[in-house]
């Protein structure tokens, strides 16, 4: 194994859990997040020679690749659902609720599920992965102030929903 492959292997091992956690929050589906994590690292390996650490850290680069993989999946899934609706009679089936990981209260799980995908994504980047505002905004492709505003609104929503559940 040459130095370049070892370097990628070390980076992949170092950031695997972060990418998975980010995708779990983005997709609200642990199984899908695992599949997208594999796809992310396959993409990263193919593009490793083009990675430039001067433009940003490996963790940020991997999160950008993970976001692209997730968005590609969501677009593909939307097209598939439209085809199914057009050409087949769909049966209603129970879909399990989202699962964000172990250690969260059912109230917080429910509140996270009520957030939009964009709100869950910013919470994952800023709170779960503890990225700074500038790095998270780069992953999201928005300005740092927009990222900060989105996080603030998402946290206010979470606080309101969890507080409402506690009162009820």
C-alpha positions in Angstrom: 0.0 0.0 0.0 1.5 3.3 -1.0 1.6 6.4 1.2 -1.3 8.0 -0.6 -3.6 5.0 0.1 -2.4 4.9 3.7 -3.2 8.6 4.1 -6.7 8.1 2.8 -7.2 5.1 5.0 -6.1 7.1 8.1 -8.4 10.0 7.1 -11.3 7.6 6.5 -10.9 5.9 9.8 -10.6 9.2 11.6 -13.8 10.7 10.2 -16.0 7.6 9.6 -18.1 8.2 12.8 -18.5 11.9 12.1 -19.8 11.3 8.5 -22.2 8.6 9.7 -23.6 10.8 12.5 -24.0 13.7 10.1 -25.9 11.4 7.7 -28.1 9.9 10.4 -29.3 13.4 11.3 -29.7 14.4 7.7 -31.7 11.4 6.7 -33.4 10.4 10.0 -32.7 6.8 8.9 -29.8 4.9 10.4 -29.8 2.2 7.7 -29.9 4.7 4.9 -27.2 6.7 6.6 -24.9 3.6 6.7 -25.5 3.1 3.0 -24.8 6.7 2.2 -21.6 6.6 4.3 -20.3 3.7 2.2 -21.1 5.7 -0.9 -19.4 8.8 0.5 -16.2 7.0 1.2 -16.3 5.3 -2.2 -16.6 8.7 -3.8 -13.9 10.1 -1.6 -11.5 7.3 -2.6 -12.1 7.9 -6.3 -11.5 11.7 -5.8 -8.7 11.4 -3.3 -6.1 12.6 -5.7 -8.0 15.9 -6.2 -8.4 16.6 -2.5 -6.6 19.8 -1.6 -6.1 20.3 2.2 -5.3 24.0 1.5 -9.0 24.5 0.5 -10.4 22.9 3.7 -10.1 20.0 6.1 -10.7 16.4 5.2 -13.7 16.3 7.6 -15.4 19.2 5.8 -14.6 17.7 2.4 -16.1 14.4 3.5 -19.2 16.1 4.8 -19.6 17.9 1.5 -19.4 14.6 -0.3 -21.8 13.0 2.2 -24.3 15.9 1.6 -24.0 15.4 -2.2 -24.6 11.7 -1.8 -27.7 12.3 0.4 -29.1 14.9 -2.0 -28.6 12.6 -4.9 -30.4 9.9 -3.0 -33.3 12.2 -2.1 -33.7 13.3 -5.8 -33.5 9.7 -7.0 -36.0 8.6 -4.3 -38.4 11.4 -5.3 -38.2 10.3 -9.0 -38.8 6.7 -8.0 -41.9 7.6 -5.9 -43.3 9.7 -8.8 -42.9 6.7 -11.1 -44.5 4.3 -8.6 -47.5 6.7 -8.2 -47.9 7.0 -11.9 -47.6 3.4 -12.8 -48.7 1.3 -9.8 -51.2 1.3 -7.1 -49.4 1.9 -3.9 -50.2 0.0 -0.7 -50.1 1.9 2.5 -47.5 0.5 4.9 -46.2 1.4 8.2 -42.9 3.2 8.1 -40.9 3.1 11.3 -40.2 6.5 12.8 -36.9 8.2 12.5 -34.0 7.1 14.8 -31.2 9.5 15.5 -29.1 7.4 17.7 -29.0 6.0 21.2 -29.3 8.1 24.4 -32.0 10.5 23.2 -35.3 10.9 25.0 -38.4 10.0 23.0 -39.4 13.7 23.3 -36.2 14.9 21.7 -36.4 12.1 19.0 -39.9 13.3 18.2 -38.9 16.9 18.1 -35.9 16.2 15.8 -38.2 14.3 13.5 -40.5 17.4 13.3 -37.6 19.6 12.1 -37.1 20.1 8.4 -34.2 18.3 6.7 -32.3 21.6 6.5 -32.8 22.3 10.2 -31.7 18.7 11.2 -28.7 19.1 9.0 -27.5 22.3 10.6 -28.1 20.8 14.1 -26.0 17.8 13.0 -23.1 19.9 11.8 -23.0 22.5 14.5 -24.1 20.5 17.6 -23.4 16.9 16.9 -20.1 17.3 14.9 -19.3 20.6 16.7 -18.2 22.3 13.5 -17.6 26.0 13.7 -20.1 28.3 11.9 -17.8 29.0 8.9 -17.0 25.4 8.3 -20.7 24.3 8.6 -21.7 27.1 6.3 -19.2 25.9 3.7 -20.6 22.4 3.9 -24.1 23.7 3.5 -23.2 26.1 0.7 -24.7 29.1 2.5 -23.3 32.2 4.3 -22.2 32.0 7.9 -25.0 34.3 9.0 -27.6 32.2 7.2 -26.1 29.1 8.9 -26.2 30.8 12.3 -29.8 32.0 11.7 -30.9 28.5 10.6 -29.3 26.9 13.7 -30.9 29.5 16.0 -34.4 28.9 14.6 -33.9 25.1 14.7 -32.8 25.2 18.3 -35.7 27.5 19.2 -38.1 25.0 17.6 -36.6 22.1 19.4 -36.8 23.9 22.7 -40.4 24.8 22.1 -41.4 21.3 21.2 -39.5 19.6 24.1 -40.9 22.2 26.5 -44.4 21.7 25.2 -44.0 17.9 25.6 -42.8 18.4 29.2 -45.8 20.5 30.1 -48.3 18.2 28.5 
